[in-house]
Every structure is written in structure tokens, then in C-alpha cells.
Amino acid sequence: MFTRALSVFAAAVFSLSALAAGPEAFEGHDYARVKNPQPVATGSKVEVLEFFWYRCPHCFQLEPALNGWLKTLPKDAQVRRVPAVFRPDWMPGAKLYYTLEQMNLLGKLHDKVFDAYHVENINLNDPAVLGGWIAKQGVDRKKFEGIYDSFSVQSKATQGARLVTAYAITGVPAFVIDGKYTTSVSMTGSPERLFEVLDQLVVKARAERSGKKAAR
């Protein structure tokens, strides 16, 4: 419960600092350029990828503040969450995410999955435990397990693993803006600064799309 309290505190801090633009983001410190820029999947909108892992304590602690920041996201930007896969034992979490996405249950259960791992100490990597937990959430267990084991979910999870390699992601949580820039709390030094940098990079990417110089 202590870690959840810290998460709530982080969200409160974000709400107080959201209006401050902060100092200009410094390349090589606050963010880095992607060596091999990748195409985005958001069309005309600036893409913000969040690489995460359900079992990552840092992802869990950042989640409330991240949800607060998402409410401030401009209409011409779109966040895509990508469950990272660095090892085989990360794959169940990725498949769980994409199954919930396909069943339109992320809004209801995304945060509960984090709580299950970090607050309730439930091992959702165990298929039997996961099936029982899903049933307790009022979800059709048989339908869930069918989608969880489907080729489409496996393909999406594998694609997420490829994105980790394409963007040279080495840890989570990490963010990629419009296929060009990466940043993380480890780079910015704090969650508050992370969101300032993300805001600036969204503006930068928008300006680059329109061929204009980002204004400060």
C-alpha cells in the first residue's frame, strides 16, 4: 500500500506542476534522438509510445501521474501503450494487455492489473491464477482465455518486442515521441520533469511535421 500511496502523491505533484513549462529540454540529457527513426501508427497525430511492464515497480508508481498527464494531451497527439518484452517471462503481461485491449477492458482493468501484481501480490503470469482472477472481475473466463491464446494476441505481443529492439529501449518506463525521440524518468531525473519534456517534445514533433521551428 505504501507504493500506491507514493503513486497517488506523484499524481498530486504532477497536478500542481502541470502548468509550468519548465526549462527547455536538453538533447543528450533530457532526451535522445532515435538513431533509426521508425514510422508511426497514428497518422496525422503526433505519436507518443509508452513502453511499460505490468510487473515493473517504476511503471506502477508512475501510472497515476501518467494518467493525469494524459488528460492534458492535445488533440493532435495520441498515446500508444506498448508492453515491453525483454525476456520470455515478460510475454504473459504483454499478452494480458493485448487481450484486455481486444475485449475493450483496458479502461476497467488496466489499473487493477497493476494493483494485482504490486498491491495484492497476485502472480498473473500463472495461467490458472490469471483465469481465476479474470473470472472474479466478471469477465467470461473461457472467452478471455481463447483470445489470450490466439494468434492475433501473440502477434501483437511479438510486434511489441520488436519495437523494443527497433527503438533500442533498455528499460521501462520509457517513451518515444513520433518515432524520433526517446526519454524516461532516468533521463529527466523526476516524473515532473518527464512530463515537461514530453510536452516539449510533442510541440517539437508537431512543428517538424509542419516544417516550422518549435516556439518557446
C-alpha positions in Angstrom: 0.0 0.0 0.0 3.0 2.3 0.6 4.0 2.2 -3.0 0.4 3.1 -4.1 0.5 6.0 -1.6 3.6 7.2 -3.3 1.9 6.9 -6.7 -1.0 9.0 -5.6 1.4 11.6 -4.2 3.2 11.7 -7.5 -0.1 12.3 -9.3 -0.8 15.2 -6.9 2.6 16.7 -7.5 2.0 16.5 -11.3 -1.3 18.3 -11.0 0.5 21.2 -9.2 3.3 21.4 -11.7 1.4 20.7 -14.9 1.1 24.4 -15.8 4.8 25.0 -15.6 6.6 24.6 -18.9 10.0 24.2 -17.2 13.4 24.9 -18.7 14.0 23.9 -22.4 14.6 20.2 -22.8 18.3 19.5 -23.4 19.2 16.9 -26.1 21.6 14.3 -24.7 20.3 14.8 -21.2 16.5 15.1 -21.0 16.0 13.2 -24.2 17.9 11.5 -27.1 17.3 11.2 -30.8 16.4 7.8 -32.1 19.3 6.6 -34.3 16.9 4.8 -36.7 13.6 6.7 -36.7 10.6 4.5 -37.1 7.2 5.1 -38.9 4.3 5.9 -36.6 0.9 4.3 -36.4 -1.1 7.4 -35.5 -1.5 9.0 -38.9 -1.8 12.8 -38.7 -1.4 12.8 -34.9 1.9 13.0 -33.0 2.6 9.6 -31.6 3.7 9.0 -28.0 4.7 5.5 -27.3 4.9 4.3 -23.6 6.9 1.2 -23.1 5.9 -0.5 -19.8 5.8 -3.8 -17.9 3.0 -4.6 -15.6 5.4 -6.1 -13.0 7.7 -3.0 -13.1 7.5 -1.1 -9.8 8.6 2.1 -11.5 5.8 1.8 -14.1 3.3 1.1 -11.3 4.4 4.2 -9.4 4.3 6.4 -12.5 0.9 5.3 -13.6 -1.3 7.8 -11.6 0.8 10.8 -12.7 0.8 9.5 -16.3 -3.0 9.2 -16.3 -3.1 12.8 -15.1 -0.8 13.9 -17.9 -2.9 12.1 -20.5 -5.8 14.3 -19.6 -3.8 17.3 -20.8 -2.7 15.7 -24.0 -3.5 18.0 -27.1 -6.0 16.6 -29.6 -3.3 16.3 -32.3 -1.3 13.8 -30.2 -2.0 10.2 -29.3 -0.5 7.8 -26.8 0.0 4.1 -27.6 1.0 1.8 -24.8 3.4 -0.9 -25.6 4.0 -3.7 -23.2 7.8 -4.3 -23.4 9.2 -7.8 -23.8 12.8 -8.3 -22.9 12.6 -11.9 -21.7 10.2 -14.8 -22.1 8.7 -14.1 -18.6 7.6 -10.7 -19.8 5.4 -12.2 -22.5 2.4 -13.1 -20.3 2.0 -9.4 -19.3 2.1 -8.4 -23.0 -0.5 -11.0 -23.9 -2.7 -9.9 -21.0 -2.6 -6.3 -22.1 -3.5 -7.0 -25.7 -6.2 -9.4 -24.6 -7.8 -6.7 -22.5 -7.4 -4.3 -25.4 -9.2 -6.6 -27.8 -12.0 -7.1 -25.3 -12.3 -3.4 -24.6 -11.5 -3.9 -21.0 -8.4 -1.7 -20.5 -10.4 1.1 -19.1 -11.8 -1.2 -16.4 -8.9 -3.5 -15.7 -5.6 -1.9 -16.7 -5.0 -0.3 -13.3 -6.4 -3.4 -11.5 -3.7 -5.5 -13.2 -1.0 -3.2 -11.7 -2.7 -3.5 -8.3 -2.9 -7.3 -8.6 0.8 -7.6 -9.1 2.1 -4.8 -6.8 -0.5 -4.4 -4.0 -2.2 -7.8 -3.8 0.9 -9.8 -4.8 -1.1 -12.0 -7.2 1.0 -13.8 -9.8 -1.0 -13.2 -13.0 1.8 -14.9 -15.0 0.4 -18.2 -13.8 -2.4 -19.1 -16.3 -4.6 -20.8 -13.7 -4.3 -17.8 -11.3 -4.9 -15.4 -14.2 -8.1 -17.3 -15.3 -9.4 -17.3 -11.7 -8.7 -13.6 -11.3 -10.3 -12.7 -14.6 -13.5 -14.6 -13.6 -13.6 -12.6 -10.3 -13.6 -9.4 -12.4 -16.9 -10.5 -14.0 -15.2 -11.4 -17.3 -16.1 -14.6 -19.3 -13.1 -16.7 -18.5 -13.4 -19.0 -21.5 -13.7 -16.1 -23.9 -10.7 -14.4 -22.3 -8.5 -17.5 -22.4 -9.5 -18.1 -26.1 -8.3 -14.6 -27.0 -5.3 -14.7 -24.7 -4.1 -17.8 -26.6 -5.0 -16.6 -30.0 -2.5 -16.0 -32.9 -3.5 -12.3 -33.1 -2.6 -11.6 -29.5 0.6 -13.5 -29.8 1.5 -11.5 -32.9 0.8 -8.2 -31.2 2.9 -9.1 -28.3 5.8 -10.2 -30.6 5.5 -6.9 -32.5 5.8 -5.1 -29.2 9.0 -7.0 -28.6 10.3 -5.9 -32.0 9.6 -2.3 -31.2 11.8 -2.5 -28.1 14.6 -3.6 -30.3 13.9 -1.1 -33.1 14.0 1.8 -30.6 16.9 0.4 -28.6 14.8 0.5 -25.4 16.9 -0.8 -22.4 14.4 -0.2 -19.6 10.9 0.8 -18.6 9.0 3.0 -18.3 10.3 4.7 -21.5 8.7 7.0 -24.0 9.2 7.5 -27.8 7.8 10.7 -29.4 6.8 10.5 -33.0 9.3 7.8 -33.8 12.2 10.3 -33.3 12.9 11.0 -29.7 13.2 8.9 -26.5 13.0 10.0 -22.9 12.4 8.5 -19.5 12.5 9.3 -15.8 16.1 8.0 -15.6 17.0 10.7 -18.2 14.9 13.6 -16.8 15.6 12.9 -13.2 12.0 13.1 -11.9 8.4 12.3 -13.1 7.6 16.1 -13.0 10.4 16.9 -15.4 9.5 13.9 -17.6 6.1 15.4 -18.3 7.6 18.8 -19.0 10.0 17.2 -21.5 7.2 15.1 -23.1 5.1 18.3 -23.6 8.1 20.0 -25.3 8.8 17.0 -27.5 5.2 16.9 -28.6 5.4 20.6 -29.6 8.8 19.9 -31.3 7.4 17.0 -33.3 4.3 18.9 -34.3 6.5 21.8 -35.6 8.7 19.4 -37.5 5.6 17.9 -39.1 4.6 21.3 -40.3 8.1 22.4 -41.3 8.1 25.1 -38.7 10.5 25.8 -35.8 9.0 25.0 -32.4 8.2 28.1 -30.4 9.2 28.6 -26.8 
